[in-house]
Amino acid sequence: MAYEIKAPAAVPSSIRKMDGITKVFTAGSIEMGKAEPWQDKLVKKYENNDSVLFLNPRRSDWDSSWIQDPTPGTQFHTQVSWELDHIGISDIVVFYFDPKTQSPITLLELGLALGTGDNVIVCCPDGYFRKGNVMITCATYGVSVLNTFDELTEELDTQLFDL
């Protein structure tokens, strides 16, 4: 069974360093009410693979009224810090840009992940409003842009096998 930890739950330190477990951060569209729950589909596809840990920033208790207050201890600060920390400990960062969303934070996280040289998988279907930007930025870093969710999972299969 694939494992999943959702924000804001902590990843136990024993898992952070565990050999044989590939940590996959699910970066991408999470705009509530607009973005499909693609993270759930991904976890379900790997439900029989106990060597994968998905780190999912989509949280069921998200409240869009939270003020973007960077003060430590606020809900907003906790969420952003969780995402940055978990991108940092991941072996693979998977990006999915839902064409029904704008996902500006996903664009920010993509630049961060590409700039640090992380293993990155990017799926940006036709119709995403900044697909050209995504394609040029990924090409600059030698990362292919996939167009379908099936292509995303095929590439993840390949990377999980190669690790």
C-alpha positions in Angstrom: 0.0 0.0 0.0 1.3 3.4 -0.9 1.7 5.8 1.9 0.4 9.4 2.0 1.0 12.2 4.4 -1.1 15.4 3.9 -0.3 18.8 5.1 0.0 19.8 7.9 1.0 16.4 9.3 4.6 15.9 10.0 6.7 13.2 8.4 8.3 11.2 11.1 12.1 11.6 11.1 12.5 7.8 10.7 10.7 8.0 7.4 12.6 11.1 6.2 15.8 9.0 6.2 14.4 5.6 5.4 16.0 3.6 2.5 13.7 1.9 0.1 11.0 4.5 0.4 10.7 7.1 -2.4 9.2 10.4 -1.3 7.1 12.0 -4.0 5.8 15.6 -3.5 2.6 16.3 -5.3 3.0 19.9 -6.4 0.4 21.3 -8.6 -3.1 22.7 -8.9 -5.0 22.4 -5.7 -7.4 25.3 -6.1 -10.4 24.1 -4.2 -13.5 23.8 -6.3 -11.6 24.2 -9.6 -8.8 21.7 -9.6 -9.6 18.0 -10.0 -8.3 16.0 -7.0 -5.5 14.6 -9.1 -3.4 13.8 -6.1 -6.0 11.2 -5.0 -5.9 9.6 -8.4 -2.1 9.4 -8.2 -2.1 7.8 -4.7 -4.9 5.3 -5.8 -2.8 4.2 -8.9 0.1 3.3 -6.6 -2.0 1.9 -3.7 -0.2 -1.5 -4.0 3.3 0.0 -4.0 4.5 0.2 -0.4 7.8 1.8 -1.4 6.3 5.1 -2.3 5.4 7.9 0.2 3.3 10.7 -1.3 3.6 14.1 0.4 0.4 15.9 -0.4 -0.1 19.6 0.3 -3.9 19.4 -0.4 -5.5 19.6 2.9 -9.2 18.9 3.7 -9.4 21.7 6.3 -8.0 24.4 4.0 -9.8 27.8 4.5 -9.4 30.3 1.7 -10.2 33.1 4.1 -6.8 32.6 5.9 -4.9 35.8 5.6 -1.5 35.5 4.0 0.2 36.3 7.2 3.9 35.2 7.2 4.1 35.3 11.0 5.4 32.0 12.3 2.6 29.9 13.9 -0.2 31.2 11.7 -2.1 28.6 9.6 -0.8 30.3 6.4 2.8 30.2 7.5 2.5 26.6 8.6 1.1 25.6 5.2 3.8 27.4 3.2 6.6 26.1 5.4 5.2 22.6 5.2 5.2 22.7 1.4 8.8 24.1 1.2 10.1 21.6 3.7 8.5 18.7 2.0 9.6 19.7 -1.5 13.1 19.8 0.0 13.0 16.3 1.4 11.4 14.7 -1.7 13.1 12.4 -4.1 10.7 13.3 -6.9 8.5 16.4 -7.3 5.5 15.8 -9.5 3.8 18.9 -11.0 0.3 18.9 -12.5 -1.1 22.1 -14.0 -4.9 21.7 -14.2 -6.1 23.8 -17.2 -9.1 24.9 -15.2 -6.8 26.8 -12.7 -4.2 29.4 -12.7 -2.0 27.9 -9.9 0.4 30.8 -9.4 2.0 29.0 -6.4 2.6 25.9 -8.5 4.5 28.1 -11.0 6.6 29.5 -8.1 7.3 26.0 -6.8 8.2 24.8 -10.3 10.9 27.5 -10.6 12.2 26.5 -7.2 12.4 22.8 -7.9 13.9 23.3 -11.4 16.5 25.6 -9.9 17.6 23.2 -7.2 18.0 20.3 -9.7 15.4 18.1 -8.0 14.0 15.1 -9.9 11.0 16.8 -11.5 8.1 15.5 -13.5 5.9 18.1 -15.2 2.4 17.6 -16.7 0.9 20.6 -18.3 -2.1 19.8 -20.5 -3.2 21.9 -23.4 -5.4 24.7 -22.2 -3.3 25.8 -19.2 -3.1 29.5 -19.5 0.7 29.7 -19.1 1.7 26.5 -20.8 4.2 28.4 -23.0 6.0 29.7 -19.9 6.1 26.2 -18.4 7.4 24.7 -21.6 10.2 27.3 -22.1 11.3 27.1 -18.4 11.3 23.3 -18.4 13.3 23.2 -21.7 15.9 25.5 -20.2 16.4 22.9 -17.4 16.2 19.9 -19.7 12.8 18.7 -18.3 10.1 17.4 -20.7 6.6 18.7 -20.3 4.0 15.9 -20.5 0.5 16.6 -21.7 -1.7 13.9 -20.0 -2.1 12.4 -16.6 -1.3 8.9 -18.1 2.0 10.2 -19.4 2.7 11.6 -15.9 2.2 8.2 -14.3 4.2 6.5 -17.0 7.1 8.8 -16.3 6.7 8.4 -12.5 6.8 4.6 -13.1 10.1 5.0 -15.0 11.7 7.2 -12.3 10.5 5.0 -9.5 12.1 2.0 -11.2 15.4 3.9 -11.8 15.8 5.1 -8.2 
